[in-house]
Amino acid sequence: MEKAIAISTDPNYMMPVETLIKSIAYNNRDVNIYVINEDLPQEWFINMNQRLISVNVKVIDTKIDPALLNDEQVTIDYLSKMTYARILIPDLIPAERVLYLDADVIVDRNLDDLFNMDLQGNAVAAADDYFGDFFNAGVLLMDNAKLRQTNFVHDLLERGKNAPADNDQTLLNDEFKDSHLTLPGTYNVQVGGDLVTFWQHDDVDRYEDELKKAEPYTIIHYTTNSKPWMTTNSLRLRDKWWEYRNLEYDEIAQHAALPSVAVPDKQATLFTFTNDENIKDLYELAKALPNYEFNVAAYTLMGSKLIKALEYPNVHLYPSMTAYTAQQMLNSADGYLDINYGSKDEGMIEQYVQKGIPVISFEEVATERFKDQPNYQTFANDDVAGVVAAIKNIHH
């Protein structure tokens, strides 16, 4: 049986789609990937196929008439009408069975078990959504032969002209909610939920339980409008996405180790939580200590002064910090830099003080409450060299 995967996209998502294809090819062989589109350039497909021939992965240009989706309703700002293209799969793709994947997905394991899954007479299989009483349509295993026996394509396109919230996902749930096979969680690990739990604290434990049940992860889905290819975010498994993004095609053929995005020869990890984009001497410290990782987080979005710090590859920013990120920072930090201007989150700093983690500051930004603590060091405002030396004394 043909191992067929379908992806629908527009030119705005070419980079995520290419990353998804790399992840598929790295973990699978002998796959046909149908990229449903209106206007992707022919040269892109030629290049992709030349690069993937050694692993027998074919990227098939599957063009559609734009008029087919002109009247479909889209009510979510980060979606386009191309999301409705998955409805067209039975008419577009000749394979008897098709695995549809959203473009904000990566594949981290082999998919043969999924391709060979018994659908138990159902036309579709999908995993439950983490935050609602419905299935998540970002990963769909579709029995094309069965769907072709119905008016599925025509009926859903007609209903999409007056689609409710969540667009075609709601339509697909209306159609198959009581007649689909529920996929194991490993096939749709919805890591974007960190953003949801930031506002819905009661869901944190349940969300973490869903992620634990999904291990080991096979298909990782970056749901919500926070995506790993954005300049900054606090999304978990962001590094995993970039490991696949940075793969060279010869590394895919050789199944070489995924390229690391970590700080090379890292000596220690440092953390700062801030309510202000002004952080004393951050640029100077990052430049002087290229083998030390500087993690800076905030509960808000970040201004241009912090974004500029990304010029230094050892600086990482975490805006809209989630509870998960806060815990990860606490678990991984070898030192805390209390060097931000503006108001302080003393509760955050207290966690590091109580844990015995070295805390380093300058006089003008030091938090008075902690200055007498044995693990809190304060340096003169112009003593950058002293701070650098103190950081060098910190080790994993």
Steps between C-alpha positions, in 0.01 A plus 500: 500500500623848412619701799338834416516822699311819415590855603312813394675834491554839342827688436496649852556155649769369266768497770287305752392257227860439394590436864212253531615321184855478636370344821293245305793406276740474794283240674332326205577356157289427190238768559301715258430849637221685320528876555160652427540859383378769265823676409823349633784533245589201286871546574443429869356158422781419256760592761331302778473187288861517388612523861278217630545244222750300706236422765222441246285780633303676225351846540205525263367834378123477549347817362140602560278759337481799740132534417432177689564671835398857422178485698628313805483692827811564711451657844842436660762760411800265466319259262448531126241345272756233416403328826188383313716318246508190723132457415601457134740210568272216382461673162861616468712206611467153344635304799253282690618640833649845571657650811421872509738723702470869581800711398581582865595139570823300509539122487748370758469122449420239237136497382466142372280392793265789428484425128414137579245575772165324485239773466231256617260604229530874568561752224735713712719474808605796716630575850297682764559872538652590836265788571158404369249224449604435141784353298791707371498500120868594459581131459247286312534145372248480216352198322469652156325196351223523760470879474464482121186293550333800666432866418759602761691751284199677350301509825779644718598763243138612487478517879834684513342799332328569831757342730482560877796573724802275441398474137551162334611334826148555632352370174716187515395440860136546411546238229711244687480569873308178565651297217878535516780292648681675784875508435748449785635832629849434363368583153390856586701648788350848535781701656342837427284443805757674719356827374148389596598394852669836556148646516315189619702386802247231593596311183874472579495161673267344245709637213823364647328163544398496133859572395635226727252245362614586146863397559700408299395777262450410133323804350554834676237767429570868577140608551374855570640809329839471676733321257862384544624690194398834652779726627422418863255296705490275805376194313629165621686291240589814304858367476373172353334687212824688427703179506294376207501840334880510506546151354698479178362259241811280503451469878147374435631234262764392753260527794772702671446641847261794505697828502503659842394860556653503849778736607827325403717373784254652747654573838190609691142620460390839639148633544341843537131576541403855411209742485712751307683475167802678653749249639829635625800405284330194344671557166843536661457188711376290208792616285757431773360155581411325170496156663246600765129489426295808595126431528273802545127463564201727556127463546450753220622545144848645461629832366765574239787528750453138599432382145835655401669271754418210267800614296693300758437126440536424871202723594152344497178689563178364648214752475155414639671252728291199596503301822680221315775736383539648848553154646744403223702814567513425872605140434773588253648825634849495647477869590249784517588849373300761689594772252171631361379853560144578603283310744616162628313176542639423844314171517684382191842604634421342837469156339860524378628639829332223700629233264856621563558599139757783466330838441710782354407868471627858465444759775253713308271209410545272803196388696551634851309219667753235394832685520592336833443147374821292478440404136423860388797698363486870418759685289569867436304647210807524275649164600400292198832316527414399856164360392664313211749346742222403742304335218811307395511353851153350440497150353239239421 
